[in-house]
Amino acid sequence: MSKLIKIIACGVSCLALASCANLSSDLDESFLAKLDKMELNSRALVAVLDRFEEAQQTAVELKEFNEYKLPDLSESLLDRGKTLLGTPYVWGGSSLKTGFDCSGFVGHVYSEELGIKLPRTTREMLSMDAPIIARSDLAPGDLILFNDQGRGRVSHVGIYMGDGQFIHTSSKRSGGVRVDKLSNSYWNASYLQAKRVLTEDQIVPVIESGEMLSKISQ
């Protein structure tokens, strides 16, 4: 439809030019001004249609990204996390060099693999603007927040892997970065909330900045 409108607009422009070429010299100047305005309007219409087509193409690309890329992103995220299995637990740590605490590990994985910056502490992650996900709707890549068997405030975070498992770093005694089951009596009793980071609102700004593409291509 937009192509047809473009053709019509171009035709109007051509007719206007042809009319100007064939008109006698004594033609009323106001009529010539109207023809000029018609030509300008047709050109403006073509420009608007070009922008509309670009917007449509962008929308299609975003839809395809959401449908086909989000599962791939969660997979690459978890693959990155698995490479860190066994990395020592260090309170306040947030790098491979120093070791990780729980929020440092989660933030490192998201930042290094996808270029997504998360809040530094579990309390800030609990408060961040991200969809809260029901336990029955958990998907790989979701953040799982815990407290100590229902006592007190949020105290721990991990990344859901699917099949009832999550990856996290717990303590020096537990061996650092490891995989556990949500069905474990302690983690089951400590489950507090889940949040989803891999959403369009979170990902699109990173895509537009080009940061995610540079991370994935590494």
Secondary structure by P-SEA (a helix, b strand, c coil): caaaaaaaaaaaaaaaaaaaaaccccccaaaaaaaaaaaaaaaaaaaaaaaaaaaaaaaaaaaaaaaccaaaaaaaaaaaaaaacccccccccccccccccaaaaaaaaaaacccccccccaaaaaacbbbbbccccccccbbbbbccccccccccbbbbccccbbbbbcccccccccccccccaaaaaacccccccccccccaaaaaaaaaaaaaac
